[in-house]
Amino acid sequence: MITLRVTRHDRNEQLLAECQSAVIPARGEVLQLDTAEADGTISRSSTMWRIIAVTIHVPSLESAAPLDGLPLRVRTVEVSVLPDVSLLPALHQAAEQVLAESRL
């Protein structure tokens, strides 16, 4: 497991999420961030973010062995994201369709 940090990349960098993960996302993928309650239910609508950069913190050969006895390994991956604007036309079209149906 690694620590995955998701940071909004614009004027003020803002930490959006941090969690343990077994996967490393790739640049160009879309992340869906959910806000969940303690029981696992989603409490707010999800947000979609496009990954623009992935930084993997790799220990160098000069690094000392960790005190916990585990081998050197990647522990942290930072992902920079921006709002996924490619989804805006689809969302706009869906909203227009709902409005058209409500006028009937």
Buried (B, 14 or more C-beta within 10 A) or exposed (E): EBBBBBBBBEEEEEEBBEEEBEEEBEEEEEBEEEEEEEEEEEEEEEBBBBBEEBEEEEBEEEEEEEEEEEEEEEBEBBBBBEEBEEEEEEEEEEEEEEEEEEEE
